[in-house]
C-alpha cells in the first residue's frame, strides 16, 4: 500500500485541497490481488487504490467513457502475420496505466482508508490524473497513449515500405513485433522513457491466450482453463443429438447453465471445433432442460479429452446446414476466415430467415462470411 501511494506522489496524481462548497467527493477503496504467471503460480502480490466509480453522476463527474480492447480476431491476425513473416512478437505491460491519463472533469475523492492526514482530516484529493474505478479512466489512458504514439510517427492502420513495426493494444497490455530487432528495441526504449513499463520479453500469455512461438510456427491454446475432473469424451456432440425446446422436460438452474455457456464461449477463442455445439446449446438459455444440460456437460468432457488442442499458425470458407433447427426449420451458417494458411476467425450462427433450399441457405452463409 505504501508503494502504491508513493507511486501516486511520484506521478503527481492528485492534490490535497480543502473541499469546495457543495463538493461530493467519491469514496476510495483498497483492492488486493495475487498476480499469476502463465503456469498459474503467484508471481506478485498487489495492492491498488481504486475509486468507487459507481457513485459518479453522468454529466457532472464524467462525460464520455471508452476502453480500447482489441478484438480476438485482430489478435489472431497479428499472431498469424507474425508466424508467416518470421516476426518474434514481444509483450509489455504499462504499470498503473490509468494513472497516466489526464482527466478533463473536476473530480474529488476521499482520502485513502487508513492513510488519512491527521492535520487535514476533512480535506479531499483533487484529481489531476485518472484512478482505477473512474468511469472515464480507460478513455483518458487511451487518449494519452494514442497521443504519444502519433507523436512518435506511428500511423493507424497503414504502412509504407521499409521496416515495419506493428503494435496491438489491449487496454494496458501491449503486443508488438517488427521486421528488425533494432526497431523493436527502439520502440521498447521509447515506451519506457514515457511510461513506467514492465518488459515481459517474448509473448507467452495475452488476454487469456497461452502462446508458444517457435521456429516452425506459433501455437495458441487455453489449456489453463480446461482443467476438469470429468470423464473424457472423444467428440463434443453426438451425431444423433437433436436438441429442441422440450417444455415438459425437467428444468435446470438457469444461472448455472448460463455460466457454463459463458465459460465455453470464452474457450471458442482457440477452439473452433466446439463452436457449433456451444452455439447450439446457447439457444436454450432462457428455459434450459435436462437434455440441454447433458449436452453442455458432454462438451466439457470433450475438453477433458483435448486439453492442449489449439490453433497452429505456420482463403476463406463458408457452408450451411439447410433447415437444421427442429423448432423453426431455420438453417445454420458456418464460416471461417484464413490469413494465408492460418485460421483467424470463425462462426456458427442460426440464420434469421427460413431458406427454401440448400442453395439459398448457402448464399445467406456466404453473405454472412463477407460481412
ChimeraX attribute file (.defattr): number of C-alpha atoms within 10 A of each C-alpha:
attribute: neighborCount
match mode: 1-to-1
recipient: residues
	/A:1	15
	/A:2	9
	/A:3	10
	/A:4	14
	/A:5	16
	/A:6	11
	/A:7	14
	/A:8	17
	/A:9	11
	/A:10	9
	/A:11	13
	/A:12	14
	/A:13	20
	/A:14	19
	/A:15	13
	/A:16	16
	/A:17	13
	/A:18	14
	/A:19	17
	/A:20	10
	/A:21	6
	/A:22	6
	/A:23	12
	/A:24	16
	/A:25	18
	/A:26	20
	/A:27	17
	/A:28	19
	/A:29	15
	/A:30	13
	/A:31	11
	/A:32	12
	/A:33	11
	/A:34	12
	/A:35	12
	/A:36	12
	/A:37	12
	/A:38	15
	/A:39	9
	/A:40	9
	/A:41	10
	/A:42	12
	/A:43	11
	/A:44	10
	/A:45	10
	/A:46	13
	/A:47	15
	/A:48	17
	/A:49	19
	/A:50	17
	/A:51	22
	/A:52	17
	/A:53	18
	/A:54	11
	/A:55	14
	/A:56	17
	/A:57	11
	/A:58	11
	/A:59	9
	/A:60	10
	/A:61	19
	/A:62	18
	/A:63	12
	/A:64	10
	/A:65	13
	/A:66	14
	/A:67	16
	/A:68	14
	/A:69	13
	/A:70	13
	/A:71	11
	/A:72	16
	/A:73	15
	/A:74	13
	/A:75	19
	/A:76	21
	/A:77	19
	/A:78	22
	/A:79	27
	/A:80	27
	/A:81	17
	/A:82	23
	/A:83	23
	/A:84	18
	/A:85	13
	/A:86	18
	/A:87	21
	/A:88	22
	/A:89	21
	/A:90	19
	/A:91	21
	/A:92	20
	/A:93	18
	/A:94	18
	/A:95	14
	/A:96	17
	/A:97	24
	/A:98	24
	/A:99	22
	/A:100	26
	/A:101	22
	/A:102	20
	/A:103	19
	/A:104	15
	/A:105	14
	/A:106	11
	/A:107	22
	/A:108	24
	/A:109	22
	/A:110	21
	/A:111	21
	/A:112	19
	/A:113	11
	/A:114	7
	/A:115	11
	/A:116	14
	/A:117	13
	/A:118	7
	/A:119	7
	/A:120	12
	/A:121	12
	/A:122	13
	/A:123	19
	/A:124	25
	/A:125	20
	/A:126	19
	/A:127	20
	/A:128	21
	/A:129	21
	/A:130	27
	/A:131	31
	/A:132	19
	/A:133	17
	/A:134	21
	/A:135	25
	/A:136	25
	/A:137	25
	/A:138	23
	/A:139	21
	/A:140	25
	/A:141	25
	/A:142	21
	/A:143	15
	/A:144	15
	/A:145	20
	/A:146	13
	/A:147	12
	/A:148	15
	/A:149	16
	/A:150	11
	/A:151	10
	/A:152	12
	/A:153	8
	/A:154	16
	/A:155	12
	/A:156	11
	/A:157	6
	/A:158	7
	/A:159	12
	/A:160	7
	/A:161	5
	/A:162	6
	/A:163	10
	/A:164	13
	/A:165	15
	/A:166	20
	/A:167	17
	/A:168	16
	/A:169	16
	/A:170	17
	/A:171	18
	/A:172	19
	/A:173	17
	/A:174	17
	/A:175	20
	/A:176	22
	/A:177	26
	/A:178	22
	/A:179	17
	/A:180	13
	/A:181	11
	/A:182	10
	/A:183	15
	/A:184	19
	/A:185	12
	/A:186	11
	/A:187	18
	/A:188	18
	/A:189	14
	/A:190	13
	/A:191	18
	/A:192	15
	/A:193	10
	/A:194	11
	/A:195	16
	/A:196	14
	/A:197	17
	/A:198	14
	/A:199	16
	/A:200	12
	/A:201	11
	/A:202	17
	/A:203	19
	/A:204	17
	/A:205	18
	/A:206	15
	/A:207	11
	/A:208	14
	/A:209	21
	/A:210	19
	/A:211	20
	/A:212	15
	/A:213	19
	/A:214	12
	/A:215	9
	/A:216	12
	/A:217	17
	/A:218	20
	/A:219	21
	/A:220	23
	/A:221	23
	/A:222	23
	/A:223	18
	/A:224	14
	/A:225	15
	/A:226	20
	/A:227	12
	/A:228	13
	/A:229	9
	/A:230	14
	/A:231	12
	/A:232	16
	/A:233	16
	/A:234	14
	/A:235	16
	/A:236	22
	/A:237	19
	/A:238	11
	/A:239	7
	/A:240	6
	/A:241	9
	/A:242	14
	/A:243	16
	/A:244	17
	/A:245	16
	/A:246	15
	/A:247	10
	/A:248	7
	/A:249	12
	/A:250	10
	/A:251	15
	/A:252	15
	/A:253	12
	/A:254	16
	/A:255	12
	/A:256	13
	/A:257	22
	/A:258	17
	/A:259	12
	/A:260	17
	/A:261	20
	/A:262	13
	/A:263	14
	/A:264	24
	/A:265	16
	/A:266	13
	/A:267	23
	/A:268	19
	/A:269	22
	/A:270	25
	/A:271	20
	/A:272	18
	/A:273	13
	/A:274	21
	/A:275	21
	/A:276	20
	/A:277	19
	/A:278	24
	/A:279	18
	/A:280	20
	/A:281	22
	/A:282	20
	/A:283	16
	/A:284	19
	/A:285	17
	/A:286	12
	/A:287	15
	/A:288	25
	/A:289	22
	/A:290	14
	/A:291	20
	/A:292	26
	/A:293	21
	/A:294	11
	/A:295	20
	/A:296	23
	/A:297	17
	/A:298	22
	/A:299	22
	/A:300	24
	/A:301	20
	/A:302	21
	/A:303	28
	/A:304	20
	/A:305	19
	/A:306	17
	/A:307	16
	/A:308	15
	/A:309	16
	/A:310	22
	/A:311	21
	/A:312	19
	/A:313	24
	/A:314	19
	/A:315	10
	/A:316	16
	/A:317	13
	/A:318	21
	/A:319	19
	/A:320	24
	/A:321	16
	/A:322	21
	/A:323	20
	/A:324	15
	/A:325	17
	/A:326	12
	/A:327	10
	/A:328	11
	/A:329	16
	/A:330	20
	/A:331	28
	/A:332	23
	/A:333	26
	/A:334	22
	/A:335	19
	/A:336	17
	/A:337	19
	/A:338	15
	/A:339	17
	/A:340	14
	/A:341	14
	/A:342	20
	/A:343	21
	/A:344	24
	/A:345	19
	/A:346	20
	/A:347	17
	/A:348	22
	/A:349	17
	/A:350	22
	/A:351	20
	/A:352	10
	/A:353	12
	/A:354	15
	/A:355	18
	/A:356	13
	/A:357	11
	/A:358	15
	/A:359	12
	/A:360	15
	/A:361	23
	/A:362	21
	/A:363	16
	/A:364	22
	/A:365	25
	/A:366	18
	/A:367	11
	/A:368	16
	/A:369	19
	/A:370	11
	/A:371	5
